[in-house]
């Protein structure tokens, strides 16, 4: 699946329309293998470390990995599905393990130290120096000075954190999609744009909403759909309804069912 994989294309912008769940894990596996091979190759000499020979290639492969994973994170947030969720969660421990592995790589850490202490360092521009200083900081934050038992525990904690973070995001999304509120008086959403009311009416018809006032059509206003603000999350005049909407957003529960007057 590495052939014709949109996540491995060197495109300026993500090819969102072409990305499918089956592309994700093969792309991440391929890039992680490429990154590990590059690190091993560049560290073999154990001398003559430099920006061009070591750090620049590392920056390049890290950027390739970021360009592949960032669209996946975005799609998982705005077009979540069971298939996408499954492959997303399958990749998380692999990425977590790689980050921990690099952060606790003593040889790589020493290579950065050699470059930081070299005469070449003074000739680097501000951005290059900051990259090196930040990398040395991140090595220490990743447990480079821990003993082997502590490093293993750090790895376990990192994996747990990635898993719990993903589970929390899934719970937020599920709660967002599951919650709704019925509003029974048209004036509660006075001032809502006509386009929003039209969308709300169409959505209500799809869901078979009931409970409107006599002579009125039920409407369902969506506060968010596929990651974007929807019909209900629009400025309108009723303070109580606005408070209710913002509370729903704060709770990551952002669907609103409203019966309003006929359009």
DAFEN-V148248 format. One record per residue. RES is the residue in three letters. PHI is phi in whole degrees, 0 to 359 (NA if undefined). Layout:
res = {RES & RES}
phi = {PHI & PHI}
This chain:
res = {UNK & UNK & UNK & UNK & UNK & UNK & UNK & UNK & UNK & UNK & UNK & UNK & UNK & UNK & UNK & UNK & UNK & UNK & UNK & UNK & UNK & UNK & UNK & UNK & UNK & UNK & UNK & UNK & UNK & UNK & UNK & UNK & UNK & UNK & UNK & UNK & UNK & UNK & UNK & UNK & UNK & UNK & UNK & UNK & UNK & UNK & UNK & UNK & UNK & UNK & UNK & UNK & UNK & UNK & UNK & UNK & UNK & UNK & UNK & UNK & UNK & UNK & UNK & UNK & UNK & UNK & UNK & UNK & UNK & UNK & UNK & UNK & UNK & UNK & UNK & UNK & UNK & UNK & UNK & UNK & UNK & UNK & UNK & UNK & UNK & UNK & UNK & UNK & UNK & UNK & UNK & UNK & UNK & UNK & UNK & UNK & UNK & UNK & UNK & UNK & UNK & UNK & UNK & UNK & UNK & UNK & UNK & UNK & UNK & UNK & UNK & UNK & UNK & UNK & UNK & UNK & UNK & UNK & UNK & UNK & UNK & UNK & UNK & UNK & UNK & UNK & UNK & UNK & UNK & UNK & UNK & UNK & UNK & UNK & UNK & UNK & UNK & UNK & UNK & UNK & UNK & UNK & UNK & UNK & UNK & UNK & UNK & UNK & UNK & UNK & UNK & UNK & UNK & UNK & UNK & UNK & UNK & UNK & UNK & UNK & UNK & UNK & UNK & UNK & UNK & UNK & UNK & UNK & UNK & UNK & UNK & UNK & UNK & UNK & UNK & UNK & UNK & UNK & UNK & UNK & UNK & UNK & UNK & UNK & UNK & UNK & UNK & UNK & UNK & UNK & UNK & UNK & UNK & UNK & UNK & UNK & UNK & UNK & UNK & UNK & UNK & UNK & UNK & UNK & UNK & UNK & UNK & UNK & UNK & UNK & UNK & UNK & UNK & UNK & UNK & UNK & UNK & UNK & UNK & UNK & UNK & UNK & UNK & UNK & UNK & UNK & UNK & UNK & UNK & UNK & UNK & UNK & UNK & UNK & UNK & UNK & UNK & UNK & UNK & UNK & UNK & UNK & UNK & UNK & UNK & UNK & UNK & UNK & UNK & UNK & UNK & UNK & UNK & UNK & UNK & UNK & UNK & UNK & UNK & UNK & UNK & UNK & UNK}
phi = {NA & 286 & 281 & 54 & 262 & 299 & 284 & 254 & 286 & 272 & 265 & 294 & 238 & 301 & 268 & 304 & 293 & 259 & 284 & 237 & 307 & 290 & 279 & 289 & 297 & 300 & 295 & 295 & 301 & 296 & 290 & 294 & 297 & 296 & 294 & 296 & 296 & 295 & 299 & 298 & 296 & 285 & 263 & 297 & 292 & 58 & 197 & 56 & 290 & 209 & 299 & 291 & 276 & 235 & 288 & 299 & 298 & 295 & 299 & 295 & 289 & 296 & 292 & 297 & 294 & 296 & 295 & 279 & 277 & 302 & 297 & 294 & 301 & 295 & 297 & 295 & 277 & 250 & 225 & 296 & 216 & 299 & 294 & 292 & 298 & 296 & 287 & 299 & 291 & 291 & 276 & 304 & 296 & 294 & 290 & 296 & 297 & 296 & 298 & 294 & 300 & 291 & 291 & 248 & 279 & 295 & 295 & 294 & 301 & 294 & 296 & 298 & 295 & 300 & 293 & 295 & 265 & 281 & 293 & 295 & 302 & 295 & 270 & 290 & 282 & 300 & 296 & 297 & 297 & 294 & 302 & 291 & 297 & 296 & 296 & 297 & 298 & 292 & 301 & 292 & 292 & 271 & 91 & 299 & 266 & 283 & 282 & 298 & 295 & 292 & 297 & 296 & 294 & 301 & 299 & 297 & 295 & 298 & 294 & 299 & 299 & 298 & 293 & 292 & 297 & 296 & 296 & 298 & 298 & 294 & 296 & 299 & 295 & 296 & 294 & 302 & 283 & 268 & 276 & 209 & 225 & 263 & 249 & 254 & 232 & 303 & 294 & 295 & 240 & 300 & 96 & 294 & 303 & 301 & 297 & 291 & 294 & 298 & 298 & 296 & 296 & 298 & 294 & 296 & 298 & 294 & 263 & 61 & 294 & 229 & 107 & 284 & 297 & 301 & 82 & 242 & 265 & 287 & 231 & 241 & 264 & 266 & 281 & 211 & 217 & 54 & 85 & 246 & 301 & 244 & 299 & 283 & 269 & 233 & 298 & 208 & 273 & 270 & 296 & 298 & 293 & 297 & 300 & 296 & 296 & 293 & 297 & 298 & 295 & 302 & 271 & 58 & 233 & 232 & 240 & 230 & 255 & 225 & 264 & 236 & 288 & 297 & 266}
